[in-house]
Amino acid sequence: MVYSVKEIYLTVQGEGAQTGRVAVFLRFAGCNLWSGLEKDRATAQCQFCDTQFVGTDGPGGGKFKTAQDLAAEVATHWRGDIGEKWVICTGGEPLLQLDAKLIAALHAIGFKVAVETNGTLAAPEGLDWICVSPKADVPIVQTSGQELKLVYPQMQNDPADFAHLAFENFCLQPLDAIGDPAASVANAQAAFEYCLAHPKWRLSVQTHKSIGVP
């Protein structure tokens, strides 16, 4: 497989159950919920997507011929020699490309491997952290993992639809209504109130946006 990567960079996880963790973000190009025919994401199945996953022209991005080549590139972005080394595979939809060979190559150089997926594809064996973030009303097949993170509110998805699944953490993330600050505040309040009434859910705030980092 040739791996198509939008970008690779070192950052701090800004949302969900691993908020605050230093990790290399490996963003794969492409998504199975966006056909590429749309001029923008206004007609995509997950209209609230806030990431740029088209092409391979981002920092650290490109096409990698082997799993070892890509793992070696990931390693160049890590700093220091103390603490757990994590790589978070995201997208787009990373499970279109993330496979057992790449997981093994990253493990071989000391990285733990996390994935952030829409859940429409089954995850390969060997992952250290699986975060599923359901989109629109698309059925999910990956129904277990370490984290389910739901953007809220969505007309198509209700948190109660997922609360019975086999995840260790359930996170509710307020919908960022880009360009409409008042709506974003209302969404945050709604998520806050839902978590108060349903303590199984943890409030996930996108802290990276508040401090202006990727």
C-alpha positions as CSV (number, residue, x, y, z in Angstrom):
1,M,0.0,0.0,0.0
2,V,1.1,3.6,-0.7
3,Y,0.0,5.7,2.2
4,S,-1.4,9.2,1.3
5,V,-0.9,11.6,4.2
6,K,-2.2,15.1,4.5
7,E,0.1,16.2,7.3
8,I,2.1,15.1,10.3
9,Y,2.9,17.3,13.3
10,L,3.6,17.3,17.0
11,T,0.9,18.8,19.2
12,V,-1.1,18.3,22.4
13,Q,-4.4,16.5,22.2
14,G,-7.0,19.1,22.6
15,E,-10.2,17.2,23.1
16,G,-11.8,14.0,24.4
17,A,-10.6,11.6,27.1
18,Q,-6.9,12.1,26.2
19,T,-7.0,15.9,26.5
20,G,-3.5,17.3,27.3
21,R,-1.5,14.3,26.0
22,V,1.5,15.2,23.8
23,A,1.3,13.2,20.5
24,V,2.3,13.2,16.9
25,F,-0.8,13.7,14.8
26,L,-0.8,11.6,11.6
27,R,-3.6,12.9,9.4
28,F,-4.4,10.7,6.4
29,A,-5.9,12.1,3.3
30,G,-9.4,11.1,2.2
31,C,-12.7,10.3,3.8
32,N,-15.4,7.7,2.9
33,L,-18.1,10.2,4.0
34,W,-17.0,12.8,1.5
35,S,-17.1,11.9,-2.2
36,G,-14.7,14.7,-3.3
37,L,-17.2,15.9,-5.9
38,E,-18.5,18.6,-3.7
39,K,-16.9,22.0,-4.1
40,D,-17.0,22.3,-0.3
41,R,-18.3,20.2,2.6
42,A,-21.7,21.9,2.7
43,T,-23.3,18.8,1.1
44,A,-21.1,16.2,2.9
45,Q,-22.6,13.7,5.3
46,C,-20.8,15.3,8.2
47,Q,-21.3,19.0,7.6
48,F,-19.6,20.0,10.9
49,C,-16.2,18.6,9.8
50,D,-13.5,21.2,10.8
51,T,-10.4,19.5,9.3
52,Q,-8.7,19.8,5.9
53,F,-8.1,16.2,4.7
54,V,-7.8,16.7,1.0
55,G,-4.5,16.2,-0.8
56,T,-1.0,15.5,0.5
57,D,0.4,19.0,0.6
58,G,0.5,19.7,4.4
59,P,3.5,19.9,6.6
60,G,5.1,16.4,6.7
61,G,2.6,15.2,4.2
62,G,3.2,13.2,1.1
63,K,2.9,9.6,-0.3
64,F,4.8,6.9,1.5
65,K,5.6,3.6,-0.2
66,T,6.0,1.5,2.8
67,A,4.9,1.3,6.4
68,Q,8.5,1.6,7.6
69,D,8.9,4.8,5.5
70,L,5.9,6.4,7.1
71,A,6.8,5.3,10.6
72,A,10.3,6.8,10.2
73,E,8.7,10.1,9.2
74,V,6.4,10.0,12.3
75,A,9.5,9.5,14.4
76,T,11.2,12.6,13.2
77,H,8.4,14.7,14.7
78,W,8.8,13.4,18.3
79,R,10.9,15.4,20.8
80,G,12.6,14.2,23.9
81,D,13.2,10.7,25.2
82,I,11.1,10.6,28.4
83,G,7.4,9.7,28.5
84,E,5.1,7.6,26.4
85,K,5.4,8.2,22.7
86,W,1.9,8.4,21.1
87,V,0.8,8.8,17.5
88,I,-2.8,9.7,16.8
89,C,-4.0,8.6,13.4
90,T,-6.8,10.8,12.2
91,G,-8.2,12.2,8.9
92,G,-10.5,12.3,7.0
93,E,-11.0,8.6,7.8
94,P,-7.7,6.9,8.8
95,L,-9.1,3.4,8.7
96,L,-9.1,3.6,4.9
97,Q,-5.3,3.3,5.1
98,L,-4.2,2.4,8.6
99,D,-3.4,-1.3,8.5
100,A,-1.6,-4.0,10.6
101,K,1.7,-3.4,8.8
102,L,1.8,0.3,9.8
103,I,0.6,-0.4,13.4
104,A,3.5,-3.0,13.7
105,A,6.0,-0.5,12.2
106,L,5.0,2.2,14.7
107,H,5.1,-0.2,17.6
108,A,8.5,-1.3,16.5
109,I,9.9,2.2,17.1
110,G,8.3,2.6,20.4
111,F,5.0,4.4,19.6
112,K,1.6,3.6,21.0
113,V,-1.0,4.0,18.3
114,A,-4.4,5.7,18.6
115,V,-7.0,6.2,16.0
116,E,-9.8,8.7,15.6
117,T,-12.4,7.2,13.3
118,N,-16.0,7.7,12.2
119,G,-16.7,4.1,13.1
120,T,-18.0,3.0,9.7
121,L,-15.0,0.6,9.2
122,A,-13.8,-2.1,11.5
123,A,-10.5,-1.3,13.2
124,P,-7.5,-3.6,12.7
125,E,-6.0,-5.5,15.6
126,G,-3.2,-4.1,17.7
127,L,-4.4,-0.5,18.3
128,D,-3.8,1.0,21.7
129,W,-6.6,3.5,21.7
130,I,-9.8,3.5,19.5
131,C,-11.9,6.7,19.5
132,V,-15.1,6.5,17.5
133,S,-16.9,9.7,16.5
134,P,-20.2,8.9,14.8
135,K,-21.2,11.2,12.0
136,A,-24.6,12.2,10.7
137,D,-26.9,9.1,10.6
138,V,-24.4,6.7,9.2
139,P,-24.4,3.3,10.9
140,I,-21.2,2.4,12.8
141,V,-19.6,-1.1,12.7
142,Q,-16.9,-0.3,15.3
143,T,-18.9,-0.6,18.5
144,S,-16.2,-1.0,21.1
145,G,-13.0,0.8,22.1
146,Q,-11.6,3.2,24.6
147,E,-13.7,6.3,23.7
148,L,-16.9,7.3,21.9
149,K,-16.9,11.0,21.2
150,L,-20.1,12.5,19.9
151,V,-20.5,16.0,18.5
152,Y,-23.6,17.6,20.1
153,P,-26.3,18.5,19.2
154,Q,-26.9,16.6,16.0
155,M,-30.4,16.2,14.5
156,Q,-29.4,12.7,13.2
157,N,-27.7,11.3,16.3
158,D,-28.8,11.2,19.9
159,P,-26.4,10.3,22.7
160,A,-28.8,7.7,24.0
161,D,-28.4,5.8,20.7
162,F,-24.8,5.0,21.7
163,A,-24.7,4.8,25.5
164,H,-25.1,1.0,25.5
165,L,-22.0,0.4,23.4
166,A,-18.8,-1.1,24.7
167,F,-16.6,2.0,25.2
168,E,-14.6,2.9,28.3
169,N,-15.3,6.7,28.0
170,F,-18.2,8.6,26.6
171,C,-17.5,12.2,25.6
172,L,-19.9,14.8,24.4
173,Q,-18.4,17.6,22.4
174,P,-20.3,20.9,21.7
175,L,-20.8,21.5,18.0
176,D,-18.6,24.4,16.9
177,A,-20.9,26.5,14.7
178,I,-18.2,28.1,12.6
179,G,-19.0,31.7,11.9
180,D,-21.9,31.8,14.5
181,P,-20.5,32.5,18.0
182,A,-23.9,32.7,19.6
183,A,-24.9,29.3,18.2
184,S,-21.6,27.8,19.5
185,V,-22.3,29.1,23.0
186,A,-25.8,27.7,22.9
187,N,-24.4,24.3,21.8
188,A,-21.9,24.3,24.6
189,Q,-24.6,25.1,27.1
190,A,-26.8,22.3,25.7
191,A,-23.9,19.8,26.0
192,F,-23.1,21.0,29.5
193,E,-26.8,20.5,30.6
194,Y,-26.9,17.0,28.9
195,C,-23.8,15.9,30.8
196,L,-25.3,17.1,34.1
197,A,-28.4,15.1,33.5
198,H,-26.5,12.0,32.1
199,P,-23.3,11.7,34.1
200,K,-22.1,8.7,32.0
201,W,-21.1,11.4,29.5
202,R,-18.1,13.7,30.0
203,L,-17.9,17.1,28.5
204,S,-15.2,17.4,25.8
205,V,-14.1,21.0,25.1
206,Q,-11.8,21.7,22.2
207,T,-9.1,23.3,24.3
208,H,-6.7,23.7,21.3
209,K,-9.0,26.1,19.6
210,S,-9.1,28.3,22.8
211,I,-5.3,28.7,22.7
212,G,-5.0,28.9,19.0
213,V,-3.0,25.8,18.2
214,P,-3.7,23.0,15.6
